[in-house]
């Protein structure tokens, strides 16, 4: 019997890591192997999950691929990682793969057709996590009204922005769409957002409204879609070249000293995201006098801060942020703003 694998995709900050924490918290003894791939230079998502205090969330159960999109690194990293998982004395019951927020899911699914993997694993389903307020605010198109008018006039026009292109490819490959952060939408927002999704998803794909990724795992991890056998029915903007232009995006690290005032840092982050093409800021900071590590997660104007776990004995209490955005970021200016 093949081991089922679930691919979790979704744009930066949609809530993929929160969904994974939900999965691990409700596994009920099921052995879940987790593969994380992220865009950025420090393992923020992996550290957040390892620091969550979830029973069974052991360090050696989390394998992180190299920096960059999975679709670019499968040749070097994905196959060895899968072979390592499958060669364990006790193989996992289910494999969950969190893709980078800038990754195209279809090339990853194609990798499951490799003979070394296909005989042992099947892709149970592709889940797209969608940031509902971001869709409502038109974040995935430079000018959503203009884009929609162009689409209606000529379906063949090359009208896509880099953000919209990634977003649409993730939806086109999905078996299930989680409309996450639905609590941040009004009743008037919901039909607008659903209208955007309905234009992109394939017929029959379900959209489920969620808050913090809370969904029954019986639904999430039991779709039996055998996606690797169904790729021709999942169109992509990049079917001709199996790639997308990663030069559209860039990331860099900003090392910070101790942060005496996290509220002031939050204000600087908001100012930086307002003035520059920043999509995401994430990282950890050390607050002197506090025994716990402080997590920063910023998506556009929305910023979340919390203490996640105590600093470990011998661990360097560092403060460092990863900034992710459209290519051409003014790194020096952004760094100065964040450092204050």
ABEGO torsion letter per residue (X at the ends): XBBBBBBBBEBBGAGAAAAAAAAAAAAGGBBBBBBBBBBEABBAAAAAAAAAGBBGBBAAABBBBBBEBAAAAAAAAAAAAAAAAAABABBBABBBBBBBAABBAAAAAAAAABAAAAAABBBAEBBBBBBAAAAAAGAABABAAAAAAAAAABAABBABBAAAAAAAAAAAABABBBBBGAAABBAAAAAAAAAAAAAABBBGBBBBBBBGGBBBAAAAABAGAGAAAAAAABBBAAAAAGBBBAAABBBBBBBBBBBABAAAAAAAAAAAAAABBBABBBEBBBBBGBABBBBBBBBEABBBBBBABBBBBGBBBBBBBBBBBBBGBBAAAAAAAAAX
